[in-house]
Each structure stands twice: as C-alpha cells, then as structure tokens.
Amino acid sequence: MYHEVLPVTAVAAGPALLQDGPPARAAIAGGAAHGALIVVLEPLAVFIIALLALYTIRHLVFTLNRLLARQHHPYLDIVEADWPHVAVLIPAHNEAAVIAHVLDALLEADYPRERLRIVPIDDRSEDATGRILDDYAARHCDLIHPRHRSEGLSGKAAALASVTGELEAEIVLVFDADYLPGPRLIKQLVSPFFDPEVGAVMGRVVPHNSACNLLTRLQDLERAGGYQVDQQARMNLGLVPQYGGTVGGVRLSALREVGGWDVYSLAEDTEMTFRLLLNGWKTVYQNRAECYEEVVENWPARFRQLRRWSRGHNRVLMRYIVPLLASRVVSMREKLDGVALLGIYVMAPILMLGWLIIYLLWLLGDNHPGFFIMLAVVSYGTFGNAASFYQLASAAHLDGTPAKGRLVPLAILGYLVSTYAVTSGLILELLAVFRRRHVHWQKTERFRAPGAGHGEVPIDPKEG
C-alpha cells in the first residue's frame, strides 16, 4: 500500500492537517517557513563552497607557478652600489632575553657604517631591556642610538611612529627583537629601493628553533610554504607581496607620503601594505634575503599569536576592502589578489559557519545528494585541503629538505588550532568595533635563554 511521507513539520502537526481551521493553517505556515529557511541556507552553503574552491585554486596556481614557471628576482645581482642611508628600527618591550642577540648580529652587518643607524626603541620595559640598550650605546655610540618611551600610546606601531619623525635616513628597516639578521641582509633588503617605484620590501623569515618540538617543526613548514611558495609566486605573477612588519623595510618618503604608521593598528604591516598599494607604491619580496626568528614553542602561545594576527588582519580587511575595490590606481589583477589576501583570516570563521549551515540543513531534512557533497567539502576544508598541502610539500622540496615533507599530514593539527584561534580573533575584533580602541603591546612569549650571544644560536650556513 502506498503511503505519502509528510515533511517533519507536517508529521509533528498530526491530525490537525486533516482539519480546516487555525491548527491546519499554522502547520501549513510552519511548512512554508521550513521551505523558506532551506531556500536561504542552501545558497549560503553553495557560496561557502565556492569560496573554498577559489582559495584551493589559488593555492594550486601559486604552487605550480613556483615549481614550473620562471622565477622573478630582479634585484638579486646588486652587490655594489652607492648605498643609501639606512635606519634600522627595533621596537622592544621586555626583551632582555633576546635584544642583545639582534644588536650583535646588526653590528656585524656588511653595510657602510657611516650610512647605518641602529635605533632600538625601549617602550616601557620593566626588565633589563633599557639597561642593555644603554650599555650597547655606550660601547657603539657611532651606530646604536636607543630611544626610551614612557608616554603616549604603547604598542609596536606607536613605538615605530614615535621615532619616524626624527629620522633622516632614506630607508627604514624594521626587525623584531628576537630576529637574527645575517651580515648581508641589509644590502639584500635595500637593493630593491634603487627602483623608484618600490615603497616597501619584505625578506624571508626562517625559524632557527625548528628542531625543538612538533609545533616548531610545523611552524617551520608553514613559514616555508608562506614565503618560499606563496610570497614568491605573488612576486612572480605581479600580484601583491605582503610587507610583513619585520625583516623588511619602507622608503621613508613613501611612509611619510601615506601618513606614517597607524598607531591604533594590531597589524601595522598589513595595513601599510595596502596603504602603499592604494597610493601607487610597489611592495617587493626578496626570497633570498633570509632572517632567523624564534617561533613559539607551546600551543597556548601559538593560539594567542594566531588570535592576535586574526584581530589585526581583519581590522585591515574592514578598513580597506572597499577602497581597494574602488581604486583607480590598483590593477584588476592586484585587486583580486588583494581581496584574497585580505580575506585569509575570515576563511576559518566561514568554515565554522559552513558547518552550522549544513547541520541546520540536516535538521531540516534537506538530505539530497548535494547535501552530502557540501558536507564532504566543508569537512575537508576544515582539515586543510590538498592544494595547501601541495604548497607545504613543494616548499620542502624547493628548500632541499624533503624530510620536512613527511610532516605535511600532521599539519592538520595546525589547521584545527588555527580555525578556532582565528575565529576567536574575528569575534573579538567585531566586538571591539563598538568599543573605544585601546592598543597595547601584544607580546609573543620568548623561549630563548637570556645571556647567550647570537653566535650560540644555530644559524643556517647557507644564509645570505
């Protein structure tokens, strides 16, 4: 015998559907609302899957370009020149454990001393940072000129802004206090500025403590994918390489033209990338200009770092997405890549939203074959995707370290933590939009033992 299967709402209504009256009309209205909700949710699910597909294609294009296409290193061969005056800024807050290492490294720089000025900025440190800086300044008064801040806004961007007005150099380089630049790095970062269209330059960041544990190894692999493949491919394709806020530099005239550092920004580097882009300046990536950093060594510190990056990056997204799309200076190719770059820290929350939408569709009984395809795609995206894994594996191959490629399957752990941390950061930033902005130091925990000279930190002999 044939029995018609009623929708969930109709079955719940029971015999009321057989009657002509208010209960029947209410059940019919419930069924209509049920259908309307599916009509709204299904297109949202399709849109999320389309975004995932676009980012997957982007990863694949960058990977194939890096593996197969001609590489673009236009400033690599500049070794002798009339080098410009350079100011190296090192913003520091409670960096006694590491500040001496970066100063020792910079003192060995292969750059004309009469054209180099090192300006560490002690911003309200409560440890021995200020004393260490003064000691170095007393011994190297021709090169090291520290600044001590006790007033005004705190934070990295504010520290940089506090000294920019007094600088007379042509180029400003920025290093975080835990970084270890090699002797030839300053020349490598300065050489692109001989091109008058270049407003900012970014070098490559390489972890020096990658052998510590699984987390540091995964971050090493992630950095390799981000710089060796992602940044270099964007350089090859004439897209938007990102100024990263450390191991990089800005032309001082360009910096002043666009209004200086945004002292309220948690991502002054990304913000500067787009401000320069909108004003017609190019950002250049130098893949051979390697500098060594200390990555975090435990998961709580990694979570806080990702959450901070998410907050700062998404603030830039909200501020610059419309001006970027409306710009008459930026090419269409740069606009498309710029939008993708701005959106990288909203993809994790979008994935979380995708999970919620698919769960609601399942509850509503929308279980046609397309539903299961959507479920598979969103599930797959949550744990990374093949294209991003290709990118990581390709970076290990290009670096000549194939053993690192064995860690690619374990990158799933990083994706899980990243999804939660980045979503948390977006929520916090959206809440902060309705509050008065207060910027302070968002410090990353240091793990290096204080007192050791930079020579005791393992540095890749291939550096430079």
C-alpha angles and dihedrals in degrees: 000000000000118000121186112229110228124212117263092258092050094050090050089053091057120179092357087085090063092059130075106230146076095309092053093047090049091052091049090050089050090052090050091050089049091054093044091053091053090049089055098042099046095061089047090054091049090049091052091050090049090054091050090050092050093051090046090053089048091055091048094049092050092047094049091045091052093048101039112018132080112274122234114224102148098163100041099104098054104113103138122046146124091278117214127232111276132197116200112205121199112184109202137182117175093340100145090128095061113012095092091056096059092045091051090050094049092049087063093052117136094231132111104275093213089061098045128085122179113204115184111189115212105200110193096312115182096195132060095292095109094047092050091051093050090049092053091046091054091052097040104029092153093062112019119066110168125198124208120206126198102153139053128032117340126222138082097282092049091049091053092046092050093067102030094086093059097048121110097182122113095223129039118204122191128205129176113235095251095054126108113208118196123233096262097041098096093056090046091054095043098048096078090059090074082079103082092213094061115100101168139017131202128197130199122274118216123182114236095193097052093125093064100092144321094287094054090047091052091049090050089054091046092050090050091052093046097049108022093046112013102040095037092048090052088050091050093049097046093246129129115301108194125240102227104203095244133051085030145088145216131212104247094221090052091047091053092043092059094045105266128261120342101239092197095056126109088193104040090161097058090041090053091048092060097038090055091045092052090051095053100260124134126228115213128203119213107198094184093053098092126183127180124234139181111244121204116272104207135052099240090057090046091051092052091047093052092046091053092048090050093052094049096043094047091050087058090048092055092047102044110028094089097042089048094053092044096047120119092193099059119077121237090248091054091045092055093047091043092054090049090049092049090049101052094097095050095055093081093053089045089055090051089050089050090056091051093048094049091048090053091048089052091051089050091054095247093145103144119140092269089061092061091048089054090047091052094049095048092045091050092048092052091062094044121265138256094261095056090046089052088053093054093045091047091052090054089050094049091049090053091241104114092164088072088062089071088071094060095097089052090057084087087081090058092049092053093051091042093052093055096040095047092047090050090051093052092051091050091049093049089052090048091056088074095048134068109274115248118180124195136155112300095196126194113222114254121224103180117109111249120240100036116120118238089253089070091059111088110251124187107250089218090067113132 
